[in-house]
Structure formats: C-alpha cells, structure tokens
Amino acid sequence: MVVGTRTDTEDDTMTELTADLARRAIVDHTRRLAEAAVAAGPDAAVPTAPKWTVTDLVLHLGQTQHWVAEIIERRITDPTRLPTEMAAPPAGPDEWQAWLSASAERVATACSDDALDAPVFNAAGDERSGTWFWLTSMVNEAVVHGFDAAIAADRPVEVDAVVAAALIGNHFAMLTSPTWEMRRAESAHALRGTGQVLRWRATDAGDWLVERRPDGATSLSDTRPADVTVTGPARSLLPALTRRLPLDGLAVDGDASLAQHWIDNTAHSAD
C-alpha cells in the first residue's frame, strides 16, 4: 500500500480546507477552466493530456460533476447502482461557461453540510464519508484540469495555497486508499523499492514522506534523512506532483530520478 503522511514544520501557516472553502473552490476553479477553455478554442490540443482536445476537457469536467452530484443527491451506497448515463453536452463553446457553471453549482450544492456525513458510496474505500471523498475529488478535478485548460490557453497555472496543500494531502490519501492497487495496479507495483525515502516539503504547509519498500511504499512520520527532498510552496508542488508543470521550478536535493519516477507513476491521470 502507498502512504503519504503530512508532518508539521515550523513554517506551517496553513488553515484547514473546510467544506465551505471546498465548495467555493469547485465553483471558482470551474469558472477559470471555462474561461481558459473558451480562450483556447474547442479544437486546441491539451499538452498535459495529449489524448484530449479542449472540448474533451470541458465535457469530462462537466459530466463528471453532474455524475457525482447525482450520486450524492440520491445517496447511492451500492456501487452497482451508480449512474449509467452522462449529462447531455453543450451545443458548442458559446454554451461552455453557462453549462460548466451549472454543473459546478450542482455538485457544490449536493455536497451540503447535511450531506457530509450521509451514507454515500466512497470509491476509495477509506475512512472518509462518501460525500467528503467526492467533495475533495471534485476540488481536485476542477483544479488539476483547470491547470490543463490554463496551459492549453497559455495562461498562468494558479491555485490558492490552502487548496493546494489540501490537494497534496488528498493526492497521498488516494495512494493510501484500499482500492488504489485494484484501480491502478501498475502504479502501485512501480512504487515498490528497497528502502528509498522521498520527502515532499511544502514550505507553507508541511512535509509528506514516503518509503519505497519491497511490498509497497509506506508513510513515515519521522524526520529521517531522505534520498531526495523536493521543496517549494504548496501552489508549486501540486502542479509538479500532478505532472502539470516540471520539477524545474522546485528545489530538488538528492536523487532527482527518484522524484521523477514517483511523479511519472502517480500523477493525476487524464486517460
């Protein structure tokens, strides 16, 4: 099992990603994605998701948001009863912003305070409630695919530090989830090693340490020396971890190939 653990540092000034902040982040980053998508154009390539055009990116995010909203609205707990139909796509780019605004608002509303502890299917199979799992996942979708749209439109990749730190934690939480090896066996197997230690240090948020062992990678909560330490602000570390920006903008101390191998085998997928 792959595990990442955040350890506090003297630099830790972050605040918690609350449900309200998460809901606002979904709406805000979806709006940014829509604006960048319109600027890039429907047939523009997405460099960070080579199989996709910008149209594919828009459809993926909006349909995923509607799909997740239905899961929560219907309080679905049985994975065999997940929605099988996707939302109708918009007619064209002129409708993208309104369509994505509606999908973002729908999923944010579905993740209401009343729904946070309601019985809902959690695809990760971890200790989070289903709604919390989907809420964090939808922030991740809007932010990371927002990076895709920004890069396609030649715009800056931007994310609030608090949101970035929370998504770094979510990135490692997904890699620790009971279903990760079942869903991404190739990734889980690639992360096995012989005791190599990797440290991901967000200067404004704390550290995440992992050790690659023969039976899989595991978390570390101590401060032992690492074979490689990657350091930078959370807003820069997140796009590097999700393979949206290269490691060049971060400080890498130690075996850079270990860090690159980790990223190549764990980054947010756009397949």
Backbone bond lengths (Angstrom), bond angles and torsions (degrees), N, CA, C in turn:
res aa  C-N    CA-C-N  psi(-1)  N-CA   C-N-CA  omega(-1)  CA-C   N-CA-C  phi
1 M - - - 1.457 - - 1.520 109.00 -
2 V 1.322 116.29 143.32 1.443 122.13 -179.65 1.519 108.99 -97.64
3 V 1.313 116.68 130.51 1.449 120.13 -176.33 1.515 109.82 -134.87
4 G 1.318 117.58 140.80 1.456 122.51 172.36 1.511 108.24 -128.20
5 T 1.319 118.33 134.44 1.447 121.84 -178.28 1.508 110.61 -123.62
6 R 1.323 115.99 133.30 1.456 121.46 176.61 1.512 108.53 -85.26
7 T 1.337 116.93 130.58 1.452 121.08 175.42 1.513 108.74 -118.62
8 D 1.321 117.61 139.81 1.454 121.55 -176.15 1.525 110.96 -72.06
9 T 1.327 115.03 149.19 1.452 121.87 174.63 1.511 108.49 -131.44
10 E 1.333 115.97 170.11 1.447 119.83 179.02 1.513 111.46 -65.30
11 D 1.334 118.25 -19.97 1.451 121.97 -178.54 1.517 112.86 -84.77
12 D 1.315 117.66 -3.78 1.458 121.91 -171.50 1.531 111.16 -67.04
13 T 1.349 115.94 107.54 1.459 121.31 -179.52 1.518 111.35 -123.07
14 M 1.320 117.47 10.80 1.452 120.89 -173.14 1.520 111.21 -77.84
15 T 1.303 115.11 155.00 1.453 121.30 171.80 1.516 108.75 -108.42
16 E 1.313 115.99 165.68 1.454 121.29 -175.69 1.529 111.58 -73.13
17 L 1.310 115.44 144.87 1.460 120.55 172.50 1.525 107.26 -79.78
18 T 1.314 116.38 98.91 1.455 121.06 179.15 1.517 110.27 -77.75
19 A 1.324 115.80 167.58 1.464 119.84 177.70 1.518 110.77 -61.22
20 D 1.330 116.74 -39.58 1.459 119.93 -179.64 1.521 111.24 -64.56
21 L 1.337 116.47 -43.85 1.464 119.58 177.99 1.517 110.88 -64.77
22 A 1.332 117.20 -38.13 1.470 120.78 178.40 1.521 110.89 -63.22
23 R 1.327 116.87 -43.37 1.464 119.77 179.64 1.524 110.74 -62.96
24 R 1.331 116.15 -42.66 1.459 119.41 179.21 1.526 111.16 -66.18
25 A 1.331 116.77 -35.43 1.461 120.05 178.80 1.522 111.25 -64.90
26 I 1.329 117.48 -39.21 1.467 120.47 177.32 1.513 110.36 -58.29
27 V 1.312 116.14 -49.36 1.473 120.65 -177.55 1.528 110.61 -65.47
28 D 1.327 116.52 -45.20 1.455 120.54 -176.23 1.521 111.93 -66.17
29 H 1.334 117.07 -47.64 1.460 119.35 -177.30 1.529 111.86 -72.59
30 T 1.317 117.42 -27.69 1.467 118.96 173.83 1.528 109.64 -67.32
31 R 1.334 116.75 -40.89 1.476 120.04 176.87 1.528 110.12 -60.45
32 R 1.320 116.78 -44.82 1.467 119.77 179.81 1.522 111.04 -61.88
33 L 1.335 115.94 -42.20 1.468 119.61 178.28 1.519 110.69 -60.48
34 A 1.337 116.95 -43.98 1.465 120.44 -179.32 1.520 111.06 -61.76
35 E 1.320 116.76 -43.12 1.464 120.17 179.97 1.524 111.23 -63.89
36 A 1.324 116.55 -43.22 1.460 119.89 179.12 1.523 111.14 -67.16
37 A 1.334 117.16 -37.79 1.462 121.17 -179.99 1.523 111.03 -63.42
38 V 1.319 116.87 -43.81 1.466 120.67 178.44 1.526 109.60 -62.84
39 A 1.332 117.23 -41.34 1.460 120.52 179.82 1.525 111.65 -65.12
40 A 1.333 116.81 -37.21 1.468 120.51 -178.17 1.525 112.03 -74.15
41 G 1.338 117.27 -37.40 1.456 121.49 -178.38 1.515 112.67 99.71
42 P 1.335 117.56 151.65 1.470 121.53 -171.54 1.519 115.35 -63.53
43 D 1.317 118.13 -31.17 1.460 120.58 -176.03 1.520 113.14 -97.59
44 A 1.317 116.95 3.03 1.462 119.76 -179.01 1.523 110.87 -64.22
45 A 1.315 115.80 142.12 1.460 120.64 176.25 1.526 109.64 -74.26
46 V 1.322 115.00 153.31 1.462 121.15 176.07 1.527 106.23 -108.77
47 P 1.323 118.54 100.92 1.474 120.94 -173.89 1.522 113.98 -56.46
48 T 1.330 117.68 -32.99 1.461 121.01 -177.86 1.523 112.58 -87.55
49 A 1.305 117.78 -4.53 1.471 123.29 174.75 1.526 106.52 -139.72
50 P 1.323 117.54 76.30 1.468 121.99 -167.66 1.522 115.63 -57.66
51 K 1.329 118.45 -22.32 1.466 120.20 -179.78 1.526 111.97 -81.56
52 W 1.312 118.06 -6.52 1.453 121.82 -172.35 1.521 112.75 -112.49
53 T 1.338 114.83 150.75 1.451 122.06 162.47 1.523 107.51 -98.73
54 V 1.314 116.50 173.66 1.461 120.20 177.29 1.525 110.47 -62.16
55 T 1.323 117.57 -35.12 1.473 120.16 176.27 1.527 110.49 -59.55
56 D 1.325 117.46 -44.07 1.468 121.14 177.83 1.524 110.73 -59.33
57 L 1.317 115.92 -40.57 1.465 121.74 -179.22 1.527 110.87 -62.18
58 V 1.320 115.79 -46.90 1.472 120.88 179.59 1.526 110.51 -61.58
59 L 1.312 116.77 -47.99 1.463 120.31 -178.43 1.528 110.79 -63.20
60 H 1.320 117.42 -41.89 1.462 120.31 -179.83 1.521 111.23 -58.75
61 L 1.324 117.18 -49.77 1.456 119.25 -176.34 1.519 111.85 -66.33
62 G 1.325 117.34 -49.12 1.461 119.58 -177.68 1.517 112.98 -63.54
63 Q 1.315 117.39 -43.58 1.457 119.64 -179.95 1.522 111.87 -68.71
64 T 1.334 116.94 -35.99 1.468 119.78 176.79 1.523 110.52 -64.24
65 Q 1.325 117.32 -42.37 1.465 120.48 179.42 1.523 111.39 -62.88
66 H 1.325 117.52 -44.13 1.468 119.72 177.31 1.530 111.26 -63.68
67 W 1.323 116.47 -40.19 1.464 121.48 -179.16 1.521 111.16 -62.96
68 V 1.322 116.36 -46.11 1.463 120.66 179.38 1.521 110.91 -67.11
69 A 1.319 117.13 -40.13 1.463 119.92 178.16 1.524 110.85 -57.28
70 E 1.316 116.87 -41.02 1.471 120.16 179.96 1.530 110.90 -65.23
71 I 1.315 117.10 -39.41 1.472 120.05 178.39 1.523 110.46 -57.95
72 I 1.320 115.76 -45.23 1.467 119.89 -177.14 1.529 111.01 -74.84
73 E 1.316 117.16 -42.85 1.463 120.79 -179.99 1.531 111.21 -58.60
74 R 1.333 116.20 -39.52 1.460 120.50 -178.17 1.531 112.50 -89.50
75 R 1.351 116.09 -0.69 1.468 121.51 -179.17 1.529 110.88 51.80
76 I 1.310 115.61 49.24 1.464 121.04 -178.74 1.517 109.92 -72.97
77 T 1.306 117.01 126.71 1.463 122.47 177.65 1.525 112.59 -113.22
78 D 1.313 116.94 -19.82 1.465 122.49 -176.64 1.524 108.97 -98.00
79 P 1.341 119.00 116.46 1.466 120.17 -177.80 1.517 113.80 -62.56
80 T 1.319 117.58 -18.48 1.465 118.95 177.71 1.528 111.43 -76.54
81 R 1.326 116.87 -9.04 1.462 121.18 -179.45 1.528 112.73 -110.01
82 L 1.321 116.66 17.99 1.454 119.96 177.31 1.522 110.42 -64.56
83 P 1.323 117.87 152.00 1.475 120.48 -179.34 1.523 111.22 -55.76
84 T 1.305 115.67 141.50 1.467 121.12 -179.31 1.519 112.42 -110.28
85 E 1.313 117.72 -9.86 1.464 121.16 179.66 1.517 109.71 -113.27
86 M 1.330 115.57 142.07 1.458 120.72 179.03 1.525 110.08 -99.84
87 A 1.310 116.03 155.88 1.464 121.48 -179.75 1.523 110.62 -62.02
88 A 1.326 115.83 145.69 1.464 121.00 177.98 1.520 109.71 -62.75
89 P 1.329 117.75 134.95 1.467 120.08 -178.03 1.526 111.47 -73.82
90 P 1.316 117.69 160.07 1.468 120.70 175.85 1.526 109.89 -69.81
91 A 1.328 116.03 158.04 1.468 120.40 -176.86 1.526 112.06 -68.35
92 G 1.315 117.13 -29.82 1.458 119.60 -178.38 1.507 110.90 -178.10
93 P 1.336 116.92 -178.92 1.462 121.55 -176.26 1.526 114.75 -56.06
94 D 1.331 117.09 -28.02 1.463 119.10 179.28 1.528 111.94 -63.26
95 E 1.326 116.71 -21.36 1.462 120.98 -178.49 1.531 113.18 -102.44
96 W 1.315 117.64 -3.88 1.458 120.26 -174.16 1.520 113.36 -57.24
97 Q 1.314 116.63 -48.46 1.463 119.10 -174.26 1.528 111.87 -64.43
98 A 1.314 117.03 -43.62 1.466 119.79 179.13 1.522 111.02 -67.91
99 W 1.331 116.81 -39.96 1.472 120.97 -178.77 1.523 110.84 -65.45
100 L 1.333 116.43 -45.00 1.458 119.65 179.68 1.531 111.44 -70.59
101 S 1.299 117.44 -34.48 1.467 119.57 175.77 1.517 110.58 -60.33
102 A 1.332 116.19 -41.88 1.468 120.76 -179.62 1.526 111.19 -66.85
103 S 1.333 117.44 -41.05 1.476 119.34 -178.97 1.522 110.64 -68.59
104 A 1.332 117.17 -39.13 1.458 120.39 179.06 1.521 111.44 -65.92
105 E 1.312 116.45 -43.99 1.462 120.24 179.26 1.531 110.56 -64.66
106 R 1.323 116.51 -37.28 1.463 119.32 -179.12 1.525 110.99 -64.47
107 V 1.328 117.53 -47.85 1.469 118.45 -177.11 1.525 110.80 -71.65
108 A 1.325 117.77 -34.02 1.461 119.82 176.82 1.524 110.64 -64.52
109 T 1.326 116.50 -41.61 1.467 120.92 178.55 1.521 111.03 -66.98
110 A 1.334 116.82 -39.06 1.467 120.17 178.64 1.527 111.06 -60.51
111 C 1.342 116.84 -34.65 1.466 121.67 179.82 1.528 110.66 -85.46
112 S 1.313 116.49 48.10 1.460 121.82 -179.21 1.519 110.23 -70.67
113 D 1.324 115.55 167.07 1.464 118.89 177.96 1.527 111.31 -57.91
114 D 1.321 116.67 -36.80 1.463 120.69 -179.49 1.524 112.48 -65.47
115 A 1.335 116.05 -24.82 1.466 120.36 -177.03 1.526 113.29 -90.57
116 L 1.324 117.50 -11.64 1.466 120.07 -170.36 1.522 113.18 -60.22
117 D 1.313 117.14 -36.44 1.462 120.30 -179.41 1.525 112.86 -108.69
118 A 1.320 116.48 10.17 1.463 120.21 179.74 1.523 109.74 -71.54
119 P 1.336 117.85 153.16 1.467 120.19 177.09 1.525 110.85 -68.57
120 V 1.316 115.95 114.22 1.465 123.02 -179.95 1.522 107.37 -144.09
121 F 1.309 117.31 142.78 1.463 122.57 179.80 1.523 111.16 -58.38
122 N 1.326 116.42 130.81 1.465 123.44 176.13 1.520 107.75 -110.77
123 A 1.323 116.94 110.76 1.457 121.06 -175.40 1.524 112.78 -68.06
124 A 1.327 117.74 -19.74 1.463 120.29 178.45 1.516 111.75 -82.21
125 G 1.327 117.77 -21.59 1.454 121.00 -179.59 1.513 113.40 67.95
126 D 1.345 117.88 21.37 1.460 120.35 -179.30 1.524 110.41 -97.94
127 E 1.343 116.34 -165.39 1.462 119.95 -171.92 1.527 113.71 -79.32
128 R 1.318 118.83 -8.99 1.458 120.71 179.79 1.518 111.43 -70.29
129 S 1.337 116.19 152.49 1.458 118.33 171.12 1.526 107.95 -67.10
130 G 1.315 115.97 158.16 1.455 119.32 -178.99 1.513 112.34 -59.70
131 T 1.334 116.98 -41.99 1.459 119.53 -178.64 1.522 111.25 -65.85
132 W 1.339 117.28 -40.74 1.466 119.07 177.33 1.529 110.63 -62.72
133 F 1.338 116.69 -40.04 1.465 119.28 176.74 1.521 110.58 -58.57
134 W 1.336 117.05 -49.31 1.461 120.20 -177.20 1.520 111.97 -69.18
135 L 1.336 117.58 -36.93 1.454 120.64 178.84 1.526 110.79 -60.19
136 T 1.325 116.25 -48.62 1.464 119.56 179.30 1.517 111.13 -65.88
137 S 1.319 116.34 -38.74 1.462 120.06 178.80 1.520 111.91 -62.80
138 M 1.333 116.33 -37.39 1.456 119.50 -179.60 1.531 112.07 -72.91
139 V 1.326 117.34 -31.48 1.464 119.12 171.02 1.522 108.97 -62.87
140 N 1.323 115.91 -45.58 1.463 121.08 -179.84 1.526 111.24 -59.54
141 E 1.335 116.75 -44.45 1.467 120.12 -179.83 1.526 111.19 -60.81
142 A 1.343 115.92 -46.95 1.465 119.61 -177.20 1.524 111.39 -66.27
143 V 1.323 117.06 -40.96 1.464 120.21 -177.21 1.525 111.38 -72.50
144 V 1.321 117.54 -51.99 1.465 120.30 -174.80 1.528 110.98 -67.66
145 H 1.328 117.52 -42.64 1.467 118.06 176.91 1.528 110.86 -73.87
146 G 1.342 116.25 -21.39 1.459 118.61 169.91 1.517 111.36 -64.67
147 F 1.335 116.29 -36.36 1.460 119.47 172.88 1.534 110.11 -59.30
148 D 1.338 115.94 -43.80 1.464 120.12 179.65 1.522 111.45 -57.17
149 A 1.338 116.17 -47.58 1.459 120.98 -178.51 1.522 110.96 -65.23
150 A 1.336 116.80 -40.98 1.460 120.25 179.57 1.524 111.07 -62.47
151 I 1.318 116.68 -43.11 1.467 120.58 179.78 1.529 110.31 -66.22
152 A 1.331 117.42 -39.57 1.466 120.64 178.10 1.520 111.40 -63.32
153 A 1.338 116.50 -32.60 1.469 121.44 -179.04 1.522 112.39 -94.36
154 D 1.330 116.76 5.15 1.464 122.27 -178.78 1.523 111.02 58.75
155 R 1.333 115.38 45.50 1.450 122.11 177.21 1.524 109.29 -113.83
156 P 1.336 117.27 161.21 1.474 119.60 179.41 1.526 111.22 -65.46
157 V 1.318 115.66 146.36 1.463 122.29 173.51 1.523 107.19 -88.16
158 E 1.328 117.37 117.14 1.458 120.98 -174.72 1.521 111.37 -132.45
159 V 1.341 115.55 143.21 1.460 121.06 175.39 1.520 107.65 -158.17
160 D 1.321 116.25 141.72 1.452 121.64 176.52 1.525 110.14 -61.91
161 A 1.329 116.74 143.80 1.465 121.07 -175.79 1.521 112.35 -61.72
162 V 1.329 118.02 -38.60 1.464 120.99 -179.64 1.527 110.46 -65.19
163 V 1.318 115.86 -44.94 1.466 120.57 178.66 1.523 110.04 -63.87
164 A 1.321 116.75 -43.74 1.466 120.44 -179.83 1.520 111.17 -59.70
165 A 1.333 116.69 -45.55 1.460 120.12 -179.39 1.524 111.22 -62.07
166 A 1.335 116.49 -41.79 1.461 119.95 179.23 1.524 111.18 -63.15
167 L 1.321 116.63 -37.98 1.464 119.63 -178.72 1.526 111.84 -75.01
168 I 1.321 117.23 -28.27 1.470 118.76 172.12 1.531 108.77 -63.54
169 G 1.336 115.84 -44.65 1.461 119.10 176.21 1.509 111.92 -60.62
170 N 1.328 116.53 -40.82 1.465 120.29 178.81 1.527 110.70 -65.27
171 H 1.320 116.31 -37.28 1.463 121.07 178.44 1.533 109.99 -55.78
172 F 1.327 116.06 -46.54 1.457 119.68 179.24 1.528 111.62 -74.50
173 A 1.322 117.36 -33.24 1.465 119.70 177.38 1.518 110.79 -61.41
174 M 1.329 117.12 -39.75 1.461 119.81 178.82 1.528 110.54 -65.11
175 L 1.341 115.78 -37.29 1.455 118.83 179.93 1.524 112.11 -71.14
176 T 1.329 117.21 -16.67 1.465 121.07 176.73 1.519 112.23 -94.05
177 S 1.311 117.03 -8.87 1.460 119.98 -171.13 1.531 111.64 -65.94
178 P 1.336 116.79 148.40 1.461 120.56 -178.95 1.527 113.68 -59.53
179 T 1.331 117.22 -21.54 1.458 119.39 -175.97 1.526 113.29 -97.78
180 W 1.363 117.80 -0.86 1.463 118.52 -173.91 1.524 112.64 -60.93
181 E 1.317 117.74 -48.99 1.461 118.72 -177.97 1.523 111.28 -65.11
182 M 1.330 116.97 -33.45 1.457 119.85 177.92 1.527 110.57 -66.86
183 R 1.339 115.89 -38.34 1.464 119.91 -177.45 1.519 112.13 -83.29
184 R 1.331 116.95 -35.80 1.461 121.67 -175.14 1.522 110.23 -135.42
185 A 1.324 115.77 64.89 1.466 120.39 -176.55 1.517 111.97 -59.34
186 E 1.316 117.49 -38.88 1.464 120.91 -178.38 1.524 110.25 -61.92
187 S 1.333 116.83 -42.07 1.462 120.72 177.91 1.521 110.87 -64.06
188 A 1.335 116.28 -49.29 1.465 120.02 -177.71 1.523 111.65 -58.77
189 H 1.320 116.72 -41.51 1.461 120.54 -178.96 1.528 111.46 -70.16
190 A 1.329 116.91 -34.91 1.466 120.56 -179.14 1.518 112.40 -66.40
191 L 1.318 116.86 -24.05 1.459 120.73 -176.13 1.524 113.01 -88.00
192 R 1.304 117.95 0.29 1.460 119.96 174.94 1.527 109.07 -70.11
193 G 1.322 115.79 150.64 1.462 119.01 -178.74 1.507 111.84 -158.47
194 T 1.319 115.11 -158.38 1.465 120.66 -176.11 1.528 110.94 -126.35
195 G 1.319 116.58 37.18 1.458 120.43 176.24 1.509 115.36 103.94
196 Q 1.340 118.26 9.50 1.460 120.56 178.07 1.533 109.89 -66.61
197 V 1.333 116.27 136.49 1.462 121.77 -178.70 1.524 109.41 -112.37
198 L 1.325 115.96 129.84 1.455 122.13 178.01 1.525 108.86 -118.45
199 R 1.314 115.88 135.65 1.454 121.34 179.44 1.522 109.03 -121.48
200 W 1.325 115.95 126.93 1.462 122.56 178.08 1.529 106.30 -111.68
201 R 1.309 117.10 109.64 1.457 121.15 -172.38 1.525 110.52 -112.67
202 A 1.327 115.73 111.13 1.458 121.11 171.70 1.520 107.40 -89.79
203 T 1.306 117.12 117.40 1.463 121.52 -172.34 1.525 112.82 -61.50
204 D 1.321 117.27 -23.13 1.461 121.12 -178.96 1.522 112.39 -110.39
205 A 1.338 117.76 11.97 1.466 118.68 -173.94 1.516 115.25 -142.30
206 G 1.314 119.85 -23.30 1.453 120.40 -176.29 1.510 112.32 122.33
207 D 1.323 116.26 -168.10 1.454 122.54 -174.05 1.527 111.98 -120.50
208 W 1.328 114.60 150.83 1.463 121.46 168.69 1.525 106.29 -126.61
209 L 1.341 116.57 123.12 1.460 121.35 -178.65 1.517 110.30 -117.35
210 V 1.319 115.79 140.46 1.460 120.91 175.92 1.523 109.33 -136.34
211 E 1.318 115.06 147.63 1.459 121.65 174.77 1.518 108.64 -119.85
212 R 1.317 116.36 128.86 1.457 121.19 178.54 1.528 108.92 -88.26
213 R 1.332 115.26 114.47 1.459 121.78 -178.94 1.527 109.94 -114.00
214 P 1.328 117.64 164.93 1.466 119.56 -179.03 1.528 113.95 -58.54
215 D 1.342 117.51 -29.10 1.464 119.64 180.00 1.522 112.28 -96.82
216 G 1.319 117.35 7.96 1.454 121.26 178.83 1.514 110.45 131.55
217 A 1.311 116.67 170.85 1.461 120.76 178.83 1.521 109.13 -86.13
218 T 1.316 115.63 149.96 1.460 120.12 -177.48 1.525 109.18 -139.88
219 S 1.321 115.98 163.85 1.458 120.46 -177.35 1.511 111.80 -82.05
220 L 1.321 114.17 156.75 1.456 121.80 173.27 1.521 107.70 -128.93
221 S 1.311 116.55 137.69 1.461 120.03 179.29 1.523 111.75 -112.58
222 D 1.339 116.82 6.28 1.457 120.05 -179.87 1.523 110.15 -99.52
223 T 1.298 116.49 -169.40 1.467 120.91 -178.39 1.523 111.32 -120.41
224 R 1.318 116.62 33.83 1.465 120.23 -179.75 1.531 110.30 -62.30
225 P 1.339 118.06 156.33 1.464 120.68 178.34 1.534 110.82 -60.06
226 A 1.312 115.54 145.17 1.459 121.07 -179.96 1.521 110.18 -108.17
227 D 1.322 115.72 152.80 1.460 120.30 175.02 1.519 110.92 -71.55
228 V 1.325 116.02 -27.33 1.462 120.87 173.52 1.524 108.26 -149.71
229 T 1.322 115.49 138.48 1.462 122.06 175.38 1.518 108.13 -124.29
230 V 1.312 116.08 124.88 1.470 122.11 177.50 1.521 107.33 -108.50
231 T 1.330 117.07 123.35 1.455 121.66 -171.78 1.522 111.57 -127.64
232 G 1.326 115.06 137.92 1.461 121.18 175.47 1.504 109.27 175.30
233 P 1.320 118.73 172.65 1.458 120.45 176.31 1.522 110.53 -65.88
234 A 1.324 116.33 154.65 1.467 120.60 -177.17 1.513 111.86 -55.57
235 R 1.320 117.58 -39.15 1.469 120.65 -176.96 1.525 112.41 -67.64
236 S 1.330 117.72 -17.18 1.469 121.70 175.21 1.523 111.35 -97.93
237 L 1.326 115.84 -32.81 1.464 119.79 -178.88 1.529 111.22 -68.41
238 L 1.343 117.22 -38.59 1.466 120.01 -178.39 1.527 112.62 -60.17
239 P 1.337 120.13 -53.07 1.473 117.75 179.84 1.514 113.83 -63.59
240 A 1.326 118.13 -25.08 1.466 119.53 175.06 1.519 110.49 -72.16
241 L 1.343 116.98 -45.33 1.465 120.70 179.39 1.521 111.69 -61.76
242 T 1.326 117.09 -32.25 1.466 120.82 -178.78 1.529 112.06 -93.97
243 R 1.326 116.28 10.67 1.466 123.85 174.80 1.526 112.25 62.17
244 R 1.314 116.60 31.79 1.467 120.58 175.68 1.522 111.36 -94.20
245 L 1.322 117.31 -27.73 1.451 122.38 174.18 1.526 107.99 -132.49
246 P 1.323 117.75 151.67 1.475 120.04 -178.77 1.522 111.70 -73.07
247 L 1.324 114.91 167.58 1.457 121.11 178.19 1.530 112.61 -70.46
248 D 1.324 117.56 -9.82 1.463 121.52 -172.58 1.523 113.32 -55.32
249 G 1.329 117.45 -31.95 1.453 119.98 -176.66 1.511 114.01 -83.43
250 L 1.314 118.12 2.05 1.460 122.96 -178.53 1.529 110.49 -115.78
251 A 1.305 115.63 157.05 1.462 119.94 175.84 1.522 108.67 -82.29
252 V 1.315 116.76 125.25 1.463 122.05 179.86 1.526 108.09 -120.01
253 D 1.314 115.18 116.74 1.468 121.61 -178.78 1.522 108.64 -114.79
254 G 1.323 116.21 114.07 1.458 119.66 -179.07 1.512 111.59 114.95
255 D 1.321 116.30 -149.88 1.461 122.97 -174.99 1.523 110.31 -79.52
256 A 1.328 115.97 95.60 1.465 120.48 -177.31 1.527 112.26 -62.40
257 S 1.332 116.98 -27.01 1.466 119.16 -179.09 1.522 111.69 -65.21
258 L 1.345 117.24 -30.68 1.463 120.61 176.79 1.526 110.76 -64.83
259 A 1.329 115.95 -43.60 1.461 120.14 179.35 1.516 110.42 -65.36
260 Q 1.326 116.64 -42.95 1.462 119.62 -179.08 1.529 111.00 -66.00
261 H 1.326 116.85 -38.31 1.464 120.32 177.99 1.522 110.08 -62.66
262 W 1.328 116.92 -42.13 1.462 120.39 178.56 1.529 110.71 -59.40
263 I 1.329 115.77 -48.78 1.461 120.77 -178.99 1.522 110.67 -61.71
264 D 1.307 117.07 -43.79 1.466 120.98 -178.04 1.531 112.03 -62.28
265 N 1.323 117.06 -24.52 1.464 120.18 -175.58 1.526 114.53 -110.49
266 T 1.326 117.04 4.89 1.471 119.00 -179.87 1.516 113.04 -133.58
267 A 1.324 119.22 -6.14 1.458 120.91 -171.13 1.516 112.22 -64.25
268 H 1.322 115.17 152.56 1.465 123.61 176.98 1.520 108.77 -51.37
269 S 1.315 117.04 126.24 1.456 121.57 -175.08 1.515 111.58 -88.49
270 A 1.326 115.34 146.72 1.468 120.22 175.05 1.530 109.81 -122.62
271 D 1.304 116.37 24.93 1.476 120.12 179.81 1.521 111.20 -75.70
